[in-house]
Amino acid sequence: MTNTIDKSQQPILGNNTVDPETPKAGQWRAAMWKFLLFSALGIALFIIPFEWDGKVTILLGVLTDTLQTVLGGFVAYIAMAIVTISALGALAVKALKPKLHEDSLVKKLFDVDWFWLSTRFLGMLFVWMIFLQVGPEFIINRNTGGVIFEDLIPILIPLFFFAILSLPFLTDFGLMEFLGTLASKVFIKLFKLPGRSAVDAMSSWFGAASIGLLVTMQEYDKSFYSQREAAIIATTFSVTSIAFTYVVAKTIGVDNNFVFFYLTIALTGFIAAIIMPRIPPLSLKPDTYHSGKSMLDEGIPAEYTTYKWAVNRAVTRAHSMPSLGKVFKRSVQNLFDIYFGLIPVIFAIGTIGLGLAEYTPVFNWLATPLVPLLEWLQIPEAAKAAPAMIMGFADMYLPALVGKSIESEMTRFIVGAASITQIIYMSEVGALILKSNIKLNVLELFLIFILRTLISLVVITSVAHLLY
């Protein structure tokens, strides 16, 4: 999102970079409380699951649901306003070429290249067509544009509101440094990643895929991750939440086996996370940084134990943070960037993807080579299962909707579990990655999607044969 590195966001980096004002003896206690309190708030909002109104969720989910209820049908008008302002604002900047300061909010929000300007206009065209129910069925049908307009956007607008404004508690007050230091050796060995990416993984698993991805995007923009690391994290750990996993299991009719369903997904995700960073295209991504150099060093000085160094880095980071007012101001700017930059892209790319799934044989064609593999794996009703799996590239929920008509419970179990572990779907995660500064294109995302599908099939099918 933002292309600048705020010095206040830099953590302590060992002995090879600028010291971000390590707290003096008299400041240590206050900095420690700052780390503990704000990090605890971040954990409470994003990570700790609990049962609420009959479902497992997190505090951020409760806040999102509450705001969604309060907004009601008005959220549709908010979405239309966002997409329209996004497109017309970008056109005005492109046409009038005003002199804008490099760090001005208007420049960040509306100074985009022709591709993203076209995408914003396409999103604006689609949102008005869907609202007015004018235009081809390919766009305005309830199962295409209607899914984006009525199902996805009413969740994302309140979710992004709370997630972006609350994200600094999770990422900027020492928690990333603390957990990153403790987990660094494990994550480097297993996944070839910095330890702080453990926080991204937890944010996704207990919160939502988009939350974990937002964490990754911001950490890449701050140069805490290299391009390779950010690409791996975005396409490996942006798994949907426990709550949505249950929705998929219920939709496809395997919720009676939910414990095994979820454990299978966890096992598959773990194996895929070990394999994917070691093969192209992710293994070919360069270890270059957004600002030109790394802002991170997870090495541990000889005079410190791992735990003491984790605490040192966390407290130092918390001490270096500016006032809450400045943090809030930066978060509001990031929120506008997400709203005006991403919502139109979701309308454009998501609607086209769902339209292709609903009205064309494209996914059936793409699934043709998959049928022999499914038959070889002895999956019943392979011809029905293959297109359902490929449709996951358009939207994560599509395989469950299509696969629920499959008679074999084992096949439904495989299709549902695979739809969660595929991760890449263009109606949300794919669009978010394309809009970010992480350099992954559509073809690379599709290749990653296919590779994850193949890995997932082998693991999930093996478990399914044992269960059924």
Secondary structure, 3 states (H helix, E strand, C coil): CCCCCCHHHCCCCCCCCCCCCCCCHHHHHHHHHHHHHHHHHHHHHHCCCEEECCEEECHHHHHHHHHHHHHCCHHHHHHHHHHHHHHHHHHHHHHHCCCCCCCCHHHHHHCCCHHHHHHHHHHHHHHHHHHHCCCCHHHHCCCCHHHHHHHHHHHHHHHHHHHHHHHHHHHCCCHHHHHHHHHHHHHHHHHCCCCCHHHHHHHHHHCCHHHHHHHHHHHHHCCCCCHHHHHHHHHHCCCCCHHHHHHHHHHHCCHHHHHHHHHHHHHHHHHHHHHHHHCCCHHHCCCCCCCCCCCCCCCCCCCCCHHHHHHHHHHHHHHHCCCHHHHHHHHHHHHHHHHHHHHHHHHHHHHHHHHHHHHCCHHHHHHCCHHHHHHHCCCCCHHHHHHHHHHHHCCCCHHHHHHCCCCCHHHHHHHHHHHHHCCCCCCCHHHHHHHCCCCCCHHHHHHHHHHHHHHHHHHHHHHHHHHC
